Amino acid sequence: MQTTIERELWKNDKVMLPFLLSEEKLNKKEASSIDLFEKGLEADIKKNDTIEIAVEKIVKMALAAEFGPSLLTSPGSRAMINTISYGILHDAELRKQVLLIVDRFAK
């Protein structure tokens, strides 16, 4: 059996950084998710975290804020977190956004 892998460029219609920098207006659900995300990052991100650890923490916090913490304990969540983290770490623009987020929230 032959497997075919298709690559598709994902273009997000919303970039997280403008929301975190309060440059755009949010609806109530988005504002609630962002608030939960920010509070979680303030508590969890440390200045001495490696970028890999920081990215994983950001991904976990984003997933928990958007879909609920139970998602992180579900089967397959580890693979999803690793895939998302890998994508962020290997994209220059996303990596730069992570560094800005870490700089803002790390203690």
DRENPA-3360 file (N, C-alpha, C; in nm, 2 decimals, always signed):
BEGIN
1 = MQTTIERE = +0.08/-0.12/+0.00/+0.00/+0.00/+0.00/+0.09/+0.12/+0.00 ~ +0.06/+0.21/-0.09/+0.14/+0.33/-0.10/+0.07/+0.45/-0.04 ~ +0.14/+0.53/+0.04/+0.09/+0.64/+0.10/+0.13/+0.77/+0.03 ~ +0.03/+0.86/+0.01/+0.05/+0.98/-0.06/+0.04/+1.09/+0.04 ~ +0.14/+1.18/+0.05/+0.14/+1.29/+0.14/+0.12/+1.42/+0.06 ~ +0.02/+1.49/+0.10/-0.01/+1.62/+0.03/+0.02/+1.73/+0.12 ~ +0.09/+1.83/+0.08/+0.12/+1.95/+0.16/+0.03/+2.06/+0.11 ~ -0.02/+2.12/+0.21/-0.11/+2.23/+0.18/-0.07/+2.35/+0.27;
9 = LWKNDKVM = -0.05/+2.46/+0.21/-0.01/+2.58/+0.29/-0.13/+2.63/+0.36 ~ -0.12/+2.64/+0.50/-0.23/+2.68/+0.58/-0.21/+2.83/+0.60 ~ -0.31/+2.91/+0.56/-0.31/+3.05/+0.58/-0.41/+3.08/+0.68 ~ -0.36/+3.12/+0.80/-0.46/+3.16/+0.91/-0.52/+3.29/+0.88 ~ -0.65/+3.31/+0.91/-0.71/+3.43/+0.89/-0.70/+3.53/+1.01 ~ -0.65/+3.47/+1.12/-0.62/+3.55/+1.23/-0.48/+3.52/+1.29 ~ -0.41/+3.62/+1.32/-0.28/+3.60/+1.37/-0.29/+3.63/+1.52 ~ -0.23/+3.55/+1.60/-0.25/+3.56/+1.75/-0.18/+3.69/+1.80;
17 = LPFLLSEE = -0.07/+3.72/+1.75/+0.00/+3.83/+1.81/-0.07/+3.97/+1.82 ~ -0.14/+4.01/+1.72/-0.22/+4.14/+1.73/-0.32/+4.13/+1.84 ~ -0.38/+4.01/+1.87/-0.48/+4.00/+1.97/-0.41/+4.02/+2.11 ~ -0.29/+3.96/+2.12/-0.22/+3.97/+2.25/-0.17/+4.11/+2.27 ~ -0.14/+4.18/+2.17/-0.09/+4.32/+2.18/-0.21/+4.42/+2.18 ~ -0.33/+4.37/+2.19/-0.45/+4.45/+2.20/-0.46/+4.55/+2.08 ~ -0.43/+4.50/+1.96/-0.44/+4.58/+1.84/-0.57/+4.56/+1.77 ~ -0.64/+4.46/+1.81/-0.77/+4.43/+1.74/-0.88/+4.40/+1.84;
25 = KLNKKEAS = -1.00/+4.43/+1.80/-1.12/+4.41/+1.89/-1.15/+4.26/+1.88 ~ -1.20/+4.21/+2.00/-1.24/+4.07/+2.01/-1.38/+4.06/+2.05 ~ -1.45/+3.95/+2.01/-1.58/+3.92/+2.06/-1.56/+3.86/+2.20 ~ -1.67/+3.84/+2.27/-1.66/+3.79/+2.41/-1.59/+3.65/+2.42 ~ -1.63/+3.56/+2.33/-1.56/+3.43/+2.34/-1.41/+3.44/+2.31 ~ -1.37/+3.51/+2.21/-1.23/+3.53/+2.19/-1.16/+3.60/+2.30 ~ -1.22/+3.70/+2.36/-1.16/+3.77/+2.47/-1.15/+3.68/+2.59 ~ -1.24/+3.59/+2.62/-1.24/+3.50/+2.73/-1.12/+3.40/+2.71;
33 = SIDLFEKG = -1.11/+3.35/+2.58/-1.01/+3.25/+2.55/-0.87/+3.32/+2.56 ~ -0.86/+3.44/+2.51/-0.73/+3.51/+2.52/-0.69/+3.54/+2.67 ~ -0.79/+3.58/+2.75/-0.77/+3.60/+2.89/-0.72/+3.48/+2.96 ~ -0.78/+3.37/+2.94/-0.74/+3.24/+3.00/-0.60/+3.20/+2.95 ~ -0.57/+3.22/+2.82/-0.44/+3.19/+2.76/-0.34/+3.27/+2.83 ~ -0.36/+3.40/+2.84/-0.26/+3.49/+2.90/-0.23/+3.46/+3.05 ~ -0.34/+3.43/+3.12/-0.32/+3.40/+3.27/-0.24/+3.27/+3.28 ~ -0.27/+3.18/+3.20/-0.19/+3.05/+3.20/-0.05/+3.07/+3.17;
41 = LEADIKKN = -0.02/+3.15/+3.07/+0.12/+3.18/+3.03/+0.19/+3.25/+3.14 ~ +0.13/+3.35/+3.20/+0.19/+3.42/+3.31/+0.23/+3.33/+3.43 ~ +0.15/+3.23/+3.45/+0.18/+3.13/+3.56/+0.28/+3.03/+3.52 ~ +0.29/+3.00/+3.39/+0.37/+2.88/+3.35/+0.50/+2.91/+3.27 ~ +0.51/+3.02/+3.20/+0.63/+3.05/+3.12/+0.74/+3.11/+3.21 ~ +0.86/+3.05/+3.20/+0.97/+3.10/+3.27/+1.08/+3.15/+3.18 ~ +1.16/+3.25/+3.22/+1.26/+3.31/+3.14/+1.37/+3.21/+3.10 ~ +1.39/+3.11/+3.19/+1.50/+3.01/+3.16/+1.45/+2.89/+3.08;
49 = DTIEIAVE = +1.32/+2.89/+3.04/+1.27/+2.78/+2.95/+1.34/+2.79/+2.82 ~ +1.37/+2.67/+2.76/+1.43/+2.67/+2.63/+1.31/+2.70/+2.53 ~ +1.34/+2.74/+2.41/+1.24/+2.77/+2.31/+1.15/+2.65/+2.29 ~ +1.20/+2.53/+2.29/+1.12/+2.41/+2.27/+1.02/+2.39/+2.38 ~ +1.06/+2.41/+2.50/+0.97/+2.40/+2.62/+0.87/+2.51/+2.62 ~ +0.91/+2.63/+2.59/+0.82/+2.74/+2.58/+0.71/+2.72/+2.47 ~ +0.75/+2.67/+2.36/+0.66/+2.65/+2.25/+0.56/+2.54/+2.29 ~ +0.60/+2.44/+2.36/+0.51/+2.33/+2.40/+0.41/+2.39/+2.51;
57 = KIVKMALA = +0.46/+2.47/+2.60/+0.37/+2.53/+2.70/+0.27/+2.62/+2.63 ~ +0.31/+2.70/+2.53/+0.22/+2.79/+2.46/+0.12/+2.71/+2.38 ~ +0.16/+2.60/+2.32/+0.07/+2.52/+2.24/-0.04/+2.46/+2.34 ~ +0.01/+2.40/+2.45/-0.08/+2.34/+2.54/-0.18/+2.44/+2.60 ~ -0.13/+2.56/+2.63/-0.22/+2.66/+2.69/-0.32/+2.71/+2.59 ~ -0.28/+2.72/+2.46/-0.37/+2.77/+2.36/-0.48/+2.66/+2.33 ~ -0.44/+2.54/+2.33/-0.54/+2.43/+2.31/-0.64/+2.42/+2.43 ~ -0.58/+2.44/+2.55/-0.67/+2.43/+2.67/-0.76/+2.55/+2.67;
65 = AEFGPSLL = -0.71/+2.67/+2.64/-0.80/+2.79/+2.64/-0.91/+2.78/+2.53 ~ -0.88/+2.72/+2.42/-0.97/+2.72/+2.31/-1.07/+2.60/+2.32 ~ -1.02/+2.48/+2.36/-1.10/+2.36/+2.35/-1.13/+2.30/+2.49 ~ -1.06/+2.35/+2.59/-1.08/+2.30/+2.73/-0.96/+2.21/+2.76 ~ -0.93/+2.20/+2.89/-0.82/+2.12/+2.94/-0.83/+1.97/+2.92 ~ -0.95/+1.92/+2.90/-0.97/+1.78/+2.88/-0.91/+1.73/+2.75 ~ -0.89/+1.83/+2.65/-0.83/+1.79/+2.53/-0.69/+1.74/+2.55 ~ -0.62/+1.80/+2.64/-0.48/+1.77/+2.66/-0.46/+1.63/+2.72;
73 = TSPGSRAM = -0.56/+1.57/+2.78/-0.55/+1.44/+2.84/-0.61/+1.33/+2.75 ~ -0.66/+1.37/+2.64/-0.72/+1.27/+2.55/-0.62/+1.20/+2.47 ~ -0.65/+1.08/+2.42/-0.55/+1.00/+2.34/-0.52/+1.08/+2.21 ~ -0.39/+1.08/+2.18/-0.35/+1.14/+2.06/-0.31/+1.29/+2.08 ~ -0.34/+1.34/+2.20/-0.30/+1.48/+2.22/-0.15/+1.51/+2.22 ~ -0.07/+1.41/+2.26/+0.07/+1.43/+2.26/+0.12/+1.44/+2.12 ~ +0.07/+1.36/+2.03/+0.12/+1.37/+1.89/+0.07/+1.50/+1.83 ~ -0.05/+1.55/+1.86/-0.09/+1.68/+1.81/-0.01/+1.79/+1.86;
81 = INTISYGI = +0.02/+1.79/+1.99/+0.11/+1.90/+2.05/+0.24/+1.90/+1.99 ~ +0.30/+1.78/+1.97/+0.43/+1.77/+1.90/+0.43/+1.82/+1.76 ~ +0.33/+1.79/+1.69/+0.32/+1.83/+1.55/+0.30/+1.98/+1.54 ~ +0.22/+2.04/+1.62/+0.20/+2.18/+1.62/+0.33/+2.25/+1.66 ~ +0.39/+2.20/+1.77/+0.52/+2.26/+1.82/+0.63/+2.25/+1.71 ~ +0.64/+2.14/+1.64/+0.74/+2.12/+1.54/+0.71/+2.23/+1.43 ~ +0.59/+2.25/+1.39/+0.55/+2.35/+1.29/+0.59/+2.49/+1.33 ~ +0.57/+2.52/+1.45/+0.60/+2.65/+1.50/+0.76/+2.67/+1.50;
89 = LHDAELRK = +0.83/+2.57/+1.55/+0.97/+2.58/+1.56/+1.04/+2.59/+1.43 ~ +0.98/+2.54/+1.33/+1.04/+2.54/+1.19/+0.99/+2.64/+1.10 ~ +0.92/+2.74/+1.15/+0.87/+2.85/+1.08/+0.92/+2.98/+1.14 ~ +1.00/+3.06/+1.06/+1.07/+3.17/+1.12/+0.97/+3.28/+1.18 ~ +0.86/+3.30/+1.11/+0.77/+3.41/+1.16/+0.70/+3.36/+1.29 ~ +0.66/+3.24/+1.29/+0.60/+3.18/+1.42/+0.69/+3.18/+1.53 ~ +0.82/+3.14/+1.50/+0.92/+3.13/+1.61/+0.94/+3.27/+1.66 ~ +0.94/+3.37/+1.58/+0.96/+3.51/+1.62/+0.84/+3.55/+1.71;
97 = QVLLIVDR = +0.72/+3.51/+1.68/+0.61/+3.55/+1.76/+0.62/+3.48/+1.90 ~ +0.66/+3.35/+1.90/+0.68/+3.28/+2.02/+0.78/+3.36/+2.11 ~ +0.89/+3.41/+2.06/+0.99/+3.48/+2.14/+0.93/+3.61/+2.19 ~ +0.84/+3.68/+2.12/+0.78/+3.79/+2.17/+0.68/+3.76/+2.28 ~ +0.61/+3.65/+2.26/+0.51/+3.61/+2.37/+0.59/+3.57/+2.50 ~ +0.70/+3.50/+2.48/+0.78/+3.46/+2.60/+0.83/+3.58/+2.66 ~ +0.88/+3.68/+2.59/+0.94/+3.80/+2.64/+0.83/+3.88/+2.72 ~ +0.71/+3.87/+2.67/+0.60/+3.95/+2.74/+0.55/+3.88/+2.87;
105 = FAK = +0.55/+3.74/+2.87/+0.48/+3.67/+2.98/+0.58/+3.60/+3.08 ~ +0.70/+3.58/+3.04/+0.80/+3.50/+3.12/+0.84/+3.58/+3.24 ~ +0.85/+3.51/+3.35/+0.90/+3.57/+3.48/+1.04/+3.52/+3.51;
% end
